[in-house]
Amino acid sequence: MQTKSKILSDFFSENKPAILSTFLVSLFSNIFTIIIPVSIGKFYNLVFGLNTHRSRILNFLPEWFWDTAPRFLMFFMTLVILKIVFDFLRRYQVGSIGEKMLLFIRNKLFLSQLQMPMQIYDEKGIGKYLLRHSGDLKSTQNYVTKGLIGFLVDMLLLALVLITIGILDSGLLLVMLGFFPVFGGLIFLLNRALHDKSLAQRNYKSGLLSFVNATLRSILSVKAFNRLQPEMNRYKLKSEKVYRAGIRYHQINSVIMAVIPGLLYVMLFAILYYTYYQYEFGEARIDAGSLLAAILLLVTAMPVFRRALRVNTVWELGNISFKKLLIVLNHAQEQEESSGAFRFKRGKIVFQGVTFQYSRADKKILFDDFVISSGEMTSIQGRTGAGKTTLLKLFTGLYLPATGKIFFDDQDTSHVNKKSLRKAISLVPEDWPFFGRTVFEAISYSRKSKKRSEAGRVLDLIQKNTPKHLKLTLDTRIGDLGANLSKGQKKLLAYARALLTAKPIIIIDEPFSGLDKSSRHHVAELINNLKGKKTVIILDQDPPVNILNIDHSFSIDRPVPNALGTE
């Protein structure tokens, strides 16, 4: 079970040296940030001859550093150079930690999405989860770099500023501390309002991205059925919601961005008034150099105050993103944690009382009990909507039955690791996408160069009756997910991919779909040659053709209610 605390703990444990180094570099950077304005105050006293007893706090340097203005200026320039160097190191290291955090979560996220139950994708689509790789990952990165490391570094600097000002004049410190509860309370209330607006904006953006992904993946239908204007109208409505949510977000955010510097300048006004009051109505306890140093310290710390007052927004956005990421991260391996490995024996398959139900469907799909004998060829027929695609996914463990049991070689598939089960099954699906850029990458699992000769042999075998000018080579480019291939070419490559494996069970969906008459007879011959060597399962709409040597045949010809776009 993944939690935000566990993810952060694992990350920090793996990167202890880098994080400790970052805090050490930040400490030196902050020290120079304090010394520089204090040094200016010392220089002010030195040049104008104002070395009173009240400026003793500035006498932290050996006498020879500042007994003359030229020496002091050389020392000051050294401080500036060191400040630049340590600032660079701090920013670089924080940035590096942020990139490591992205890499750490990104790898976890993609692995979890690959392992997410297929039913979730079938029902919710893919686009819903794309935003996790952009906005949510960025927010988690900011949570670590700005919300945790950056905030702690800023708190260290503010502590040093307050300690220094307190040494210069305790009254100035009390004035500043008096503003903090007011600042914190006001910004907290504004950030609470910002949280709701931010959450709404992100949800609308996620929905818009999902819509764009679904529409562009169905671009062929959009153009063929003249759906451009209706889809554009739907997009505009969704885009308008994103726009309105963005406007509401920026209204609150703009108030916060305007109020924070305003409050800081009010604090500066209070300090100036406090100093004026001392000089006007009583004995001043702070000299000119110390006052100048205090003001420079406050001005230097203003960006830090701003970040500290805005950090709640970073935390809120980070928490929202972590919640969304954890939904994905905790989906993945629920069925695999306690499952044993599947051990193939003969290839016998038994269905007992199996039903399946999509979460949004009203009724269950009921499958009759049946047995598929090992080493034989079994044909299962069913018209569109009868549940053949659902059955294929049940065979391979992509779907889990709502009730009933599926046994492979007397092993209950609900108790076996689905990955190990699929290692025994090769598939010839109907129009599933291909991986890779070339034919070789599409049909070879390992893609090792030593496999090219075997892949070439199988490709030539499967294309035996294909006209020469239409034959594919191992280096033929297939396009995005096989977009350059015809339906028949996809079918032949699916056979080549299945024949290249030594898996003992083969499931063939619509065996002759997209193939011409000559290729059909050749493929049928290849399938028939598998009898006795593999357990062969044929899924088809029509009764088995006489060119296949079917041992057993049965029908699941019963419509599937509300199957949400799948059979």
N, C-alpha and C positions, 0 to 999 in steps of 0.2 A: 504494500500500500504506500503510494507516494504522497507526501505532504510537502507544504512549502518549507517547513523547518528541516525536513530530511534532505530535500534538494539542496538547500543552502548549506546545511552542515556537511554534506558530502562534498560540495564544491569547495568550501573553505578548507576542509581537511586535505583535499588534493592539492591545494595551492597555498599552503601555509607560508613557505619562504617568500613568495611573491607578495603576499598581503603584508607580512611583517616588514619587508623591505619598503613597501609603499608607505606604511605608517612612519617608519624611521625617516625616510626622505621628506615626508610631509611635515614632520616635527621640525627639521632643520629649515625647511622653507618658511614655516610659520615664525620661527625664531627670528629669521632675517626680516620678515614682514614687520615684526615688532621693533627690531633694532633700528631700522631705517628711519621711521618718523621720530623716534626718540633721539637719534643722532642729529636730525635736523634741528630739534629743539636745543641740543647742546651747541651746535654750530651757531645758532641764533644768539645764545648767551655769550659765546666766545667772541663773535664779531662785534657785538654791541656792548661788550663789557658788563654783562648782567649776571656774573657768577655770584649769586647770593647763596646763603645757606639753604634756601628753599630748593635749589637746583642740585642738591647733592645726589638725588636719585639718578641724575644724568652722568655722574662721575663713575660710570662702570668701566671706563677704559683706562689703561695705564696712561700716565701723564704724557709720555712721548707720542701717543697717538694723536693728541688734539691740542698740544700746547701752541701750535701755530695753525693758521688757516690752511696753508698748502698741504701740510701733513694730514690734516683732517680730511681734506678733499680727496687725497689719495686713498685714505682709508674708506671713505664713503663710496668711492668708485669700486673698490674691492667688494664692499657689501653688495652693491648693485649687481656686479658680475656673478657673485655667488647666489644671489637671489634668483637671477635668470636661470642659472644652471639647475638649481634645485626645483624651481618651478617646472622646467622642462621635464626633469626626471619624474616629478610627481604626476604631471599630466599624462606622460607617456605610460607610466606604470598603471595608473588608474584606467587609461584607455585599453591597455593590454589585458587587464583583469576583466574589463567589460567584454572584450572579444572572446576571452576564454569562457566566460559565463555563457555567451551566446552559443559557442561551439558545444559546450557541455549540455545545455538544454535542447539545442537544435537536434543533436544526435539522438537524445532520449525521445524527443517528440516524434521524429520521423520513424524511428523504430516502432514506437507505440502505434502510430497511424498505419504502418504496414501490418501490424498484428491485430488491429481493431476488427471485431466481428464483421463479416461481410454484410450481414443483415442491416447494420447501421448505415453503411454506405448506400445500400439499395433503397432504404426508406428516406434517408435525409439528404442524400447527394454528397458530392465531394466538396463543392464550393464552400459549404458551411465551415469546413475546417481549414481553409486556406489562410484565413486571417491569422491563425495561430502562428504562422511562419513570418508574419510581418509586424503588425502593430503590437501583438501580445509579446513577442520575443523582445522587441525594442523596449517595451515597458518593464519587463523583468530585468533587462540589462540596466536600465535607469534606476530600478529599485536597488540594485547592488552597488552601482558606481556612484550614484547621486544620493540615493536614500539611505544607504548604509555606510559605505566607505567615505563618500564625500561629506555626509552629515557629521560623522565622527571627527573627521579632519577639521571641519568648520567649527565644531564645538571646542576642539582643542585650541584653535586660533582665538575664538571669542573668549575662552577662559584666560588665555595669555593677555589679551587686550584688557579685559576687566581687571586682572591682577595688576597690570602696569598702571592703569588709570587710578586704581585704588592706592597705589604707592605714591603716585603724583599728588593725588588729593582724594581723600576718602569721601568728601562731599560730592564730587563729580561721580563717583561710583554709585552713591545712593540715588542720585538723580537718574542715572541710566537704569538701575535696577527697578526703579519705580515704574518705568514704562513697560517692562517686559510682560507683566500679567495682562495689561491692556492690549498690547500687541498680540500676544498669544491667543487670548480669548476671541478677539475680533477675527483674526485670520482663521482660527479653527471653525468659527461659524460660517465664514465665507467658503472654506474648503468643503464643508459638509454639503453646502448647496452645489458646489462644483462637482462633487462626486456623482450626484444623481444625473446631472446634465452630461457628464462624461460617459457614464454607463449607457445612457440612451443613445448618444452619438456613436459609440463603438458598436452597439447592437445593430443599429441601422446600417452602418458601414459593412458589417459582416453580411447582413442580408443582401445588400447591393452587390457585393463581390460574388456571393453565391449565385445570384440571378445572372450576372454577366457570364460567369463560368458556364452555367447550364445553357444559356442562350447561344454562346459561341460554339459550344460543343454540338449544338443542334443546328448549326448555321445552314446546312444543306436543306433542312425542312423549312427554315425561316425564309430562304430565298425561293424554294420550289413552290411553296404555298402562299407566296406574297404576304408574309407575316411581318415584314419590316416595320410598317407603321404601327400595328398593334403592339409589337414588342418594344418599339421606341416609346410608345405612350406609357407602357408599364414601367419602362426604365425611368422615364421622367417623374412618375409618381414616387417611385422609390428614391430617386435622386433628390427630389424635393424634400422628402422626409430627412435625408442626411443633411441637406442644406439648413433646414429649420433647426434641427438638433445642434448643428454647428454654430448657428447664430446665438442660440440660447447658451451654449457653452462659452462662447467668446464674451457674452455680456458679463457673466460672472467672473470669468478669468480676467477681463479688462479692469473690473473693479479691484480685484486683488492686486494686479500689477500696478495700478495707480495708487492704491492705498498704502502699499508697503513702503515705497520711497518717500511718500508724504509723511508717514509716521516717523521715519528716520530723520527727516529734516525738522520735524517738530521736536524730536529729541535733541538735535543740534541747537535749535532755538533755546531749549531749556538750559542747555549747558552754557550758552552765551549769556543768557539772562542771569544765571547763577553767578557767573564770573563778574558781570557788570554790578550785580547787587553787592557782591563782596567789596569791590573797589569803591563803590559809591557810598555804601553805608557802614562799612566796617573794615577791619584790617584784612587785606587780601592774604589768603594762605597759599596762593599759587603764583609763581613768577611767570613772566612773559614766555620764556622758553618752554616751561612745562605746559602752559596753556596751549602753545602752538603744537607741542608734541601730542597732547591729548586730542586736539581737534584733528590732526593728521591721522592719529590712530583711529578715530571714529570714522573719518572719511574712508580710510583704507578698509575698515571693517564693514562699511555699508553693503558691498556686494555679498559679504558673508551673511549679514543680517537678512538680506533679501532671500538668499538661498535657504537659510534656516527657517524663515517664515513660510516659504513655499514648499518645503519638503513634504508636508502633509499631502499635497497633491500628488507628488511622486509616489508616496506610500499607497495612496488610494488607488491610483492607476495600476501600480504594481500588484496590489492585492487582487484587483479585478482580473488582471491577466493571469496571475497564478491560479485563480479559481478555474478559469477557462482551460488553462493548460492541464490542470490536475484532472479535469473531466476526461481528457483524452488519455493522459498517462495512466489513469487507473481503469480504463476500459479494457486494456489490451490482453492481459494474460490470465484472466479470471478462470478460463476453462483449462489452462495448461499447467497451473501451479502444482497440482497433486496428481497429474496424469502420468501413467507409465507409458513406455514406448510400445508401439504396435510391432508384433512379431509375425511376419508373414509365414504361412504354412502351405496352404493349398490354393486359396483364393475363393473360398466359399463365402457367400453373402446372404444374410437372412434379415428380413424386415418383419417385425412383430408389433402390430398395433400402432404403427407410426402415424402421427398427425403433425401438422406444421401450421403455425399461425403467424402472420405478420402482425406487428404490434398495433397497426391501425385498421386491420381487417376485422370484419364482423364475425366471420365463421372460420373454422379450422378446415384445412385440407386433409382429407382422410385417404391414406393409402392402404390398399388391400395387402394382407400378408403374402409374402412370396419368398422363394428361395432361388438364388442364382448359384448353379453348380460350378465348381472349379474346373478350369480347362475347357469350358464349353462356351458356345456363343448364344447369348440370350437377347431377344429383341423385345423392347418395351415401346408400345405405341400410345400415342395420345395426341389429340388435336390441340391447336393453339389454345392455351389457357388451362390445359388439363393438369399441368404441374411437372412437365419434363425437366425444365430448367431448375425448378425447385428440387426435383429428385436428384439431379446431377450434383447440386450443391450439398445435398444431404449425404450422398455417397462420399464426397470428398471432405466432409467435415466443415465446409464453409458455412453451412446452416446446421443448427442443432434441432432435433425433433421436440415438439411441445410435449408429446407423450409418446410412449412406446420405446422400443429398443431396435438398434441396428447392430448386427453382429458381423464382424469380419473374422472368419476362421475362429468362431466361438469366442471372440473378444468383443465385449461391449464397447462401442466406439465412444460412448459418453465418459469412459474411464481411460481412454488412451490418448496420447499426445497426437493432436491432429496433424502436426508437421510430419511425424513419423508415419502416420497413416497415408498421407499424400505421397510419401517417398515410394509407396508400392503401387501408385496409380498414375498412369499417363492419360492425357486427355486429348481428344480431337474435338474442341468445342465449336460452336457455331458463331463465327465472326467475333471472337475475342481479340483484343489488341495484342500486337507483337512488341517485344522489347528490342532495343538496339537500332543501329543505323543501316545495317546490311542484312542480307539473307542469312549469312553465316551466324551473325550475332542473334538473329531471331530464332534460329532452329537449334542452336547449340547451347546447352546449359552452362558448360564450363568456359566456352569461348577460347580455349587454349589452342594455340597454333597446331599442336599435334593432333587435334580433333578434326582438322580441315579435310584430310583425306577421307575419313569415314563420313563426314558430313557431305562431302562432294559425291561420294558413292550413293548415299541414300537420296540425295537431291536428284541425281540422274535417274535413279530407279523410279522415284515417284513421278518424274516428268517423262517417262518412257514414251508415252503417246502424245506428248505436247509438241506442236509444231516448233521447228528449230528457232524461228524468229520470235517466238513467244516464251522460250525457255528462260528461266532465271538462272543466274550464276551466284556463287557464294558472295561475290562482291557487289551484287545489284543493290542499289539504295532502295529501301522500302518506304521511306517517308515517315512522318510522325505517326507512331503506333501502327504502321502499315498502311498509311493513307494512299501510297502510290500503287498498291496492289489491287487487282480485281478480286471479286468474290471467289472465283475459282482458284486463283493463285493463293489466296489466303488459306483455302481449304487444303490445297496440296502441301503448303508449308506447315500447316497444322499436323498433317500426317507425317511429314518428314521429321518434325520435332518429336512426335510420339515414338516413331520407329527408331530414333537415335538413342532412346533410353532402353534400359533392360528391365523396366518395371513389369511385374507379373500380371497386373490388371490394367486393361485399357477400356476407356469409356468413350464412345464415338457418338456425337450429337449430329443428327441429320447427315448421314454418311456421304450422300451424293449431292448435297446442296451446292449449286454453282458449277458443277462439273459437266462437261460434254459427254456424249454417249461413249466415245472411245476411252476417255479417262475413267468413266464409271466402271467399265468392265475391268480395266487394269487395277483400279483401287479395290474392287471386289475380290479380285484374285489375291491381292496382298492381304486383305482382311481374312479371307478363308485360310490362308497359310498360317495365320496366328492360332487357329484352333488346335487345342492340345498343348500349346506352348504358353498361352495366356488365357486368363478369364476375360472374355470379350463381351461388352455390354453395348448394344445398339439402341439409341434413343431416336425415334422417328415419328413423324406425323402419320405416315402411311403404313399399311401392313408390309411385312418384309418381302422384298423382291426376290425372285427365284434365283438370282445370281449369287445370293449369299446362302451359305450352308448353315441356316439357323437350327439350333438344337431345341430351343424353347422360345415361345412367344406368348405375350399377354398384353392386355390393354389397361391403361389407367384413364380411359376416356371419360372423364368427369370434369366439368368446368370448375375452375378455381375462382371463388368469389373475391373481389377486391384485392387482386394480387399486386396492385400498385406498379403497373408497368412491366411486370415480369411474368413469365409463365408459371 
